[in-house]
Amino acid sequence: MEKLIHNDVVDALLQRRSHRSYREEALSAEEINTIVQCALWAPSAINQQTTQIAVIDNKAWIEELAQDAGREGFHYGAPCFLLFYALKDNRWSAANAALATENATLAAHALGLGSVIIGCTADYLLSEEGAKKWQKRLGVSENYEFVLGLLVGHSVDAPQPKPRNQENIKWK
Ligand SMILES: Cc1cc2nc3c(=O)[nH]c(=O)nc-3n(C[C@H](O)[C@H](O)[C@H](O)COP(=O)(O)O)c2cc1C
């Protein structure tokens, strides 16, 4: 295989991991704002900007959501949960939301924080009951639907890299 070119961005892409253990310490407003601004600056199809991003930075609400979703412990103790919502009935909105989520993971990594993308709350947050309660509480528009979550915090684990399947690249 050819050697890789290394720089800060490439190394961040290669070194980000999903973290599953966090300290209680809250994030600063600056850290959260930096992460959500990076998410907002993700590309979107024909610049439709169809992603709404909700921020839960209090542990009580994260616990409440875990209980509601029947996913106790899904948060691994992280103090901040970002929720990415997509405009319903739009061809590209789920892709746009996923790109925003990935920007947020990389921004967190660049700030020295840990993160992990969360899909396991989706069944509940997409249910009639879950959507009604949490979108109202978080100020997310009714014509949007949950796509992905992102836990962010000061991680305390050291996850091993999970090797990628090189055969997924189809060289001609
Ligand atoms: C769409 C999606 C949903 C995910 N949902 C969860 C989840 O609910 N809980 C969890 O612990 N990790 C979740 N992950 C993290 C993956 O397990 C992780 O990215 C994968 O194991 C590769 O590890 P790495 O991110 O450290 O490279 C999710 C990742 C993606 C992309």
The ligand as an ORCA input file, in Angstrom:
! r2SCAN-3c Opt
* xyz 0 1
  C     -24.860      5.302     12.632
  C     -24.060      4.907     13.855
  C     -24.723      4.531     15.015
  C     -23.985      4.184     16.158
  N     -24.659      3.897     17.314
  C     -23.950      3.600     18.430
  C     -24.633      3.386     19.673
  O     -25.855      3.482     19.756
  N     -23.887      3.093     20.766
  C     -22.512      3.006     20.713
  O     -21.884      2.740     21.742
  N     -21.835      3.229     19.540
  C     -22.522      3.527     18.419
  N     -21.856      3.806     17.245
  C     -20.357      3.783     17.217
  C     -19.796      2.589     16.429
  O     -19.975      1.397     17.172
  C     -18.307      2.832     16.111
  O     -18.196      3.955     15.267
  C     -17.654      1.628     15.430
  O     -17.620      0.526     16.310
  C     -16.219      1.919     14.965
  O     -15.424      2.314     16.061
  P     -14.632      3.713     16.019
  O     -15.670      4.812     15.889
  O     -13.896      3.800     17.324
  O     -13.705      3.679     14.853
  C     -22.560      4.164     16.111
  C     -21.915      4.571     14.931
  C     -22.648      4.958     13.822
  C     -21.911      5.425     12.585
*
